[in-house]
Amino acid sequence: MLLPMRRKDYAGTRDEAVRLLGATEVVHLAGTLDDGAPVLRTLHAVVLGDVLYFHGAKAGEKTGLEGRTVVVQAEHIVAEVPSYALDPVRACPATTYYRSAQARGVLEAETDDAQKARVLTALMEKYQPEAGYAPIDEKDPRYAGAVRGVAVYRVPLDEVVGKDKRGQNKTDTERARICEVLWRRGQDRDVRAVDEIAARLPDEARPAFLTGPGGVRLVAGCDEDRAQQAAQLVDGAYWNRDVTADTLARAHRGAGAWVGALDADGVLIATARSVTDGAKWAMVADVAVAPSWRGRGVGAAVMRLLLDHPRVRGVQFVRLATQDAQTFYERLGFVRTGEMLVRTHHTSEWMVWHGRGA
């Protein structure tokens, strides 16, 4: 059986571990052959029910693992936490925050062609979600030979353990400090890591840069749910006429930088995003605050966080266009340029914040 978790405060739930095994891009498979030789492979895999599946060649080395106990493992790196987040001199506090999952079971070959077709379909849906192929059916002459000829393996998830290391052993003050350091460092994973770590902090311990007026929580990670909520906030705005809700959600998911504000119930009440190259320029778009929250400083708080976003703060200039909020943006440091942007539906005035990278 799998060894029990040494640090109970890092233990994740079985459901979380199974989800990670199914959602991660690849899993690692480890086992031993009859002669004791080790096998370690990286695989594309899916989880259906309580079973992990992958495919391969019938003559491949993995066939030697059939009927033997194997371990599958997956991980998600949250952040590489630098030592200076907690100690200005010693290297010892440097660590990695991550989530991982391990499962143990007996490797079996799937022999039912209908189930093999379902597994292959699930693999295609995971790794080619845009489709572009005929549905996989074991009776379809276009697939029948391939389904019979490919090996599909199953590992029942009999024993599963998960690990979740995101600073549970640190005080709230230390975790808030880690958020501040990661935000200032601004490497690729850092913004998302800040969002994950801060989400576990009580409101009174959140770092100041993620605290808005009236107890509003500022956030900077745009997952699917937040993208949909952000799309609802800006849907119908004058600059989004004839833009579908789906397009707006995709625009928020694809933004170079995004920030928002949540109320006490976790509902998104403000949003702002930027298209940016992270060095020379940034273009602010889709700034909106829910009507019931306007006039309380939430919009200004969200904009300040966006301008301080690691992908925006160092650029040479930030540009935006507005018809009716010139005074609001001037209070944030923007200046009118006199340039005019002509679009299909309206004319807006350009405003620029110069010298951000100076």
C-alpha positions in Angstrom: 0.0 0.0 0.0 1.1 3.6 -0.4 2.9 5.1 2.5 0.7 7.4 4.7 1.3 11.1 4.5 4.0 12.1 6.9 2.8 15.7 7.2 -0.9 15.6 8.0 -1.3 19.3 7.3 -0.3 18.7 3.7 -2.7 15.9 3.1 -5.2 16.4 0.3 -8.5 14.6 -0.2 -9.0 11.6 -2.4 -11.4 13.5 -4.6 -8.9 16.3 -5.2 -6.2 13.7 -6.0 -8.3 11.8 -8.5 -9.3 15.1 -10.2 -5.6 16.0 -10.5 -4.8 12.7 -12.0 -7.5 13.2 -14.6 -6.9 16.9 -15.3 -3.1 17.0 -15.5 -1.5 17.1 -18.9 0.6 14.0 -18.3 1.0 11.3 -15.6 4.0 9.3 -14.7 3.8 5.5 -14.5 6.3 3.4 -12.5 6.6 -0.3 -12.1 8.9 -3.3 -12.3 9.2 -6.1 -14.9 9.4 -9.8 -14.0 13.2 -9.6 -13.8 13.0 -6.6 -11.4 14.0 -4.0 -14.0 12.3 -0.7 -13.3 10.0 1.0 -15.8 9.2 4.7 -15.7 7.1 6.4 -18.4 5.3 9.7 -19.0 1.8 9.2 -20.4 -1.3 10.9 -21.6 -4.1 9.6 -19.5 -7.8 10.0 -18.6 -9.8 9.1 -15.6 -13.2 7.5 -16.1 -15.1 6.7 -13.0 -12.5 5.3 -10.5 -10.1 4.0 -13.2 -7.2 5.6 -14.9 -6.7 4.7 -18.6 -4.0 5.2 -21.2 -3.1 3.7 -24.5 0.0 2.3 -26.2 1.4 -0.3 -28.5 0.6 -4.0 -27.9 4.2 -4.8 -28.3 5.5 -2.0 -26.1 7.4 -2.4 -22.9 4.4 -1.5 -20.8 2.9 -4.9 -21.7 5.5 -6.4 -19.3 3.7 -4.6 -16.5 0.3 -6.3 -17.1 -0.9 -8.0 -13.9 1.7 -6.2 -11.8 1.2 -3.5 -9.3 2.1 0.0 -10.6 2.1 3.5 -9.3 0.9 6.5 -11.2 1.7 10.1 -10.2 0.8 13.6 -11.2 1.8 17.1 -10.0 1.0 20.7 -10.4 3.7 23.3 -9.4 2.1 26.3 -7.8 5.2 28.4 -7.2 8.9 28.4 -6.4 9.0 30.4 -3.2 12.3 32.3 -2.8 14.1 32.2 0.5 14.1 36.0 0.9 10.3 35.9 1.2 10.9 34.8 4.8 14.5 35.4 5.6 16.8 38.2 4.1 20.0 36.1 4.6 19.5 32.4 4.9 18.8 30.2 1.9 17.0 27.5 4.0 13.4 28.9 3.6 13.4 28.4 -0.2 10.8 25.9 -1.1 8.2 24.8 -3.7 4.5 24.9 -3.3 2.7 22.2 -5.3 -0.2 19.8 -5.4 0.4 16.1 -6.2 -1.4 12.8 -6.4 -0.3 9.2 -6.4 -2.3 6.1 -7.0 -1.5 2.4 -6.8 -3.2 -0.5 -8.6 -2.8 -3.5 -10.8 -2.2 -2.7 -14.5 -4.7 -4.5 -16.6 -5.3 -4.6 -20.4 -8.8 -3.4 -21.5 -10.2 -6.1 -23.9 -13.7 -4.7 -24.5 -13.7 -2.8 -27.8 -16.6 -0.7 -26.9 -14.9 0.5 -23.7 -11.6 1.0 -25.6 -13.5 3.3 -28.0 -14.9 5.2 -25.0 -11.4 5.6 -23.6 -10.0 6.8 -26.9 -12.9 9.2 -27.3 -12.1 10.6 -23.8 -8.4 11.0 -24.7 -9.4 12.9 -27.9 -11.8 15.1 -26.0 -9.1 16.0 -23.4 -6.2 16.5 -25.8 -8.0 17.7 -28.9 -11.1 19.5 -27.5 -11.6 21.4 -30.7 -12.8 18.1 -32.3 -12.2 17.9 -36.1 -12.6 14.1 -36.4 -15.3 11.6 -36.9 -16.8 10.1 -33.7 -14.9 7.0 -32.6 -17.0 3.9 -32.8 -15.6 0.4 -32.6 -18.1 -0.7 -35.3 -17.2 2.1 -37.7 -15.0 0.6 -40.5 -12.8 3.7 -40.3 -11.9 2.8 -36.7 -12.6 -0.9 -36.2 -9.1 -2.1 -37.1 -7.4 0.6 -35.1 -9.5 0.0 -32.0 -8.7 -3.7 -32.1 -5.0 -3.1 -32.8 -4.3 -0.5 -30.1 -3.6 -1.5 -26.5 -5.6 0.3 -23.9 -4.5 -0.2 -20.3 -6.4 0.5 -17.0 -5.2 1.1 -13.5 -8.0 0.8 -10.9 -7.5 3.6 -8.4 -7.6 1.3 -5.4 -5.2 3.4 -3.3 -5.0 7.1 -3.8 -3.2 9.8 -1.8 -2.9 13.5 -2.5 -0.6 16.2 -1.2 -1.3 19.9 -1.1 1.6 22.1 0.0 0.6 25.8 -0.3 2.0 27.2 3.0 -0.3 25.5 5.5 2.7 25.3 7.9 3.2 29.1 7.8 1.4 31.8 9.8 -1.1 34.1 8.1 1.5 36.9 8.3 4.1 34.8 6.6 1.8 33.7 3.8 0.7 37.3 3.2 4.4 38.2 3.0 5.0 35.4 0.4 2.1 36.8 -1.6 3.7 40.2 -1.6 7.1 38.8 -2.7 5.7 36.7 -5.5 3.6 39.7 -6.8 6.7 41.9 -6.9 8.8 39.2 -8.5 6.1 38.6 -11.1 7.4 35.4 -12.8 5.1 33.4 -15.0 3.5 31.3 -12.2 3.6 34.0 -9.6 0.3 35.8 -10.3 -1.7 32.6 -10.2 0.2 31.4 -7.1 -0.7 34.7 -5.3 -4.3 34.1 -6.1 -4.2 30.5 -4.8 -2.3 31.3 -1.6 -4.4 34.5 -0.8 -7.6 32.6 -1.2 -6.8 30.6 1.9 -6.1 33.6 4.0 -8.8 35.1 6.3 -9.9 38.6 5.1 -8.1 40.3 8.0 -4.8 38.7 7.0 -4.9 39.5 3.3 -2.0 41.6 2.0 -2.9 45.3 1.6 -2.5 45.2 -2.2 -5.3 42.6 -2.4 -7.7 44.4 -0.1 -10.3 46.8 -1.5 -12.7 49.3 0.1 -15.4 48.0 2.3 -13.8 44.6 2.7 -13.8 43.8 -1.0 -11.2 41.2 -2.0 -9.1 41.9 -5.0 -8.0 39.0 -7.1 -5.8 38.4 -10.2 -6.5 34.9 -11.4 -9.0 34.5 -14.2 -10.4 31.0 -14.3 -13.4 29.9 -16.4 -16.0 30.9 -13.7 -14.5 34.4 -13.3 -14.2 34.8 -17.1 -17.9 34.1 -17.4 -18.8 36.5 -14.6 -16.5 39.2 -16.1 -18.2 38.8 -19.4 -21.6 39.4 -17.7 -20.3 42.6 -16.1 -19.2 44.1 -19.5 -21.9 42.6 -21.7 -24.0 45.4 -23.1 -21.4 48.2 -22.5 -21.2 50.7 -25.4 -17.8 49.4 -26.4 -19.1 45.8 -26.6 -22.0 46.3 -28.9 -22.5 43.2 -31.1 -19.9 41.3 -29.1 -21.2 37.9 -27.9 -20.9 36.8 -24.3 -18.8 33.8 -25.4 -16.4 36.2 -27.2 -16.2 38.4 -24.1 -15.4 35.4 -21.9 -12.7 34.2 -24.2 -11.2 37.7 -24.3 -10.9 37.7 -20.5 -9.3 34.3 -20.4 -6.8 35.4 -23.1 -5.9 38.7 -21.6 -2.3 39.4 -20.8 -3.3 40.7 -17.4 -6.6 40.5 -15.6 -7.8 41.7 -12.1 -11.1 41.7 -10.4 -12.9 42.3 -7.1 -15.1 39.9 -5.1 -17.8 40.7 -2.6 -18.2 38.8 0.7 -20.0 35.9 -1.1 -17.3 35.5 -3.7 -19.3 37.1 -6.5 -17.3 39.1 -9.0 -18.3 42.8 -8.7 -15.6 44.5 -10.8 -13.3 43.6 -13.6 -10.4 45.1 -15.6 -8.0 43.6 -18.1 -5.1 44.5 -20.3 -3.6 43.4 -23.6 0.1 43.8 -23.2 3.5 42.7 -24.4 4.8 43.1 -20.9 7.6 45.5 -21.9 6.7 48.3 -24.3 3.0 48.9 -24.1 -0.3 47.8 -22.6 -3.9 48.5 -23.6 -6.5 48.6 -20.9 -10.0 47.3 -21.8 -13.3 46.2 -20.3 -13.2 48.1 -17.0 -16.5 47.7 -15.2 -18.1 47.7 -11.8 -21.4 46.2 -10.8 -24.0 49.1 -10.6 -24.7 48.5 -6.8 -21.0 48.9 -6.0 -20.3 52.0 -8.0 -19.2 55.2 -6.2 -17.4 53.3 -3.4 -13.8 53.3 -4.8 -13.9 49.7 -6.1 -13.2 50.8 -9.7 -10.1 52.8 -8.6 -8.9 49.9 -6.5 -9.2 47.5 -9.4 -7.4 49.9 -11.8 -4.5 50.4 -9.4 -4.1 46.7 -9.1 -4.1 46.3 -12.9 -1.5 49.0 -13.3 0.6 47.3 -10.7 0.2 43.9 -12.3 3.6 42.3 -13.2 2.7 42.3 -16.9 1.7 45.9 -16.8 3.8 47.8 -14.2 7.0 47.9 -16.2 5.8 48.9 -19.7 6.7 52.2 -21.2 3.1 53.4 -21.7 -0.4 52.3 -20.9 -3.2 53.3 -23.3 -7.0 53.2 -23.1 -9.9 54.7 -24.9 -13.1 56.1 -23.2 -16.1 58.2 -24.1 -17.3 59.2 -20.7 -14.7 58.4 -17.9 -11.9 60.8 -18.7 -12.0 62.4 -15.2 -11.9 59.0 -13.5 -8.7 58.0 -15.4 -7.1 61.4 -15.0 -7.3 60.9 -11.3 -5.3 57.7 -11.8 -2.5 59.5 -13.7 -3.7 59.2 -17.3 -3.4 62.2 -19.6 -5.4 63.1 -22.7 -3.5 62.8 -25.9 -5.9 64.4 -28.3 -5.9 61.4 -30.5 -9.2 59.9 -31.6 -10.0 56.3 -32.1 -12.8 55.7 -34.7 -14.7 52.5 -34.5 -17.8 51.1 -36.2 -20.2 52.2 -33.4 -18.5 55.1 -31.5 -15.7 57.5 -31.2 -13.5 57.4 -28.0 -10.8 59.6 -26.7 -7.3 58.1 -26.2 -5.7 58.5 -22.8 -2.2 57.4 -22.0 -0.2 56.9 -18.9 3.4 57.7 -20.0 6.7 56.5 -18.5 5.5 53.5 -16.6 8.8 51.8 -17.3 11.0 54.8 -16.6 
